[in-house]
Amino acid sequence: VKYRYAEGGGLSELNLRIAAGQSLALVGPSGGGKSTVLRLLLQQLAPQQGELLLDGQPLGGYDRDQWLKQVALVPQESVLFDLSIAENIRLGRLDATDAEVAAAASAAELDGLLAGLADGLQTPVGTGGGRLSGGQRQRIALARAMLRDPQLLLLDEATSALDPATEAAINATLSRLGQGRTVVSVLHRLRAAASMDQVAVIADGRVVELGSP
């Protein structure tokens, strides 16, 4: 596929196969096109040339809303609203039950945090999640993503803003939550790719290397 931005950058003749149920790390220099791949998978962008195929069929032929119900994104800076922890998690799927929200929180390993809070899941997070640490905010973002039970999990430098110890802990959680799902992760730190099935190095809008970690 090809997608070039008016100001420059993007993708140029990118050819990439993502295996269902496997994890793929996208690494490479800034501006090389890694995040553009995620935007194409989210159908925020459409290829200017070439096409995206899902199980051999053009992705553009699928209903976008139905496609996005199978997808979850965890960005580098997740948005939290001045609501409770439970309400922030429920934004992942508004019709989720209280039990499903609690299960997603547990899957994201929030139990330790919740045990120390008098109001548990009903604790307000403050404006922008200001009452929580960066790692705690990312775990809430993970719980929100898990509530969707996605077949495709997209991670856009989801741990690069965290300190090394917190990053390692979150990456361990991500590795566990990714089992049985297709995971595409844009990574800033190469060591985070060690647990991925495949690594694609993207530079100048192309895949220049592809293989195991």
Salt bridges, closest charged atoms under 4 A:
ASP95 OD1 - ARG93 NH1 3.19
ASP98 OD1 - ARG90 NH2 2.57
GLU100 OE1 - ARG93 NH2 3.23
GLU109 OE1 - ARG139 NH1 3.97
GLU109 OE2 - ARG176 NH2 3.03
ASP149 OD1 - ARG181 NH1 3.00
GLU167 OE2 - ARG189 NH1 3.17
GLU167 OE1 - ARG191 NH2 3.05
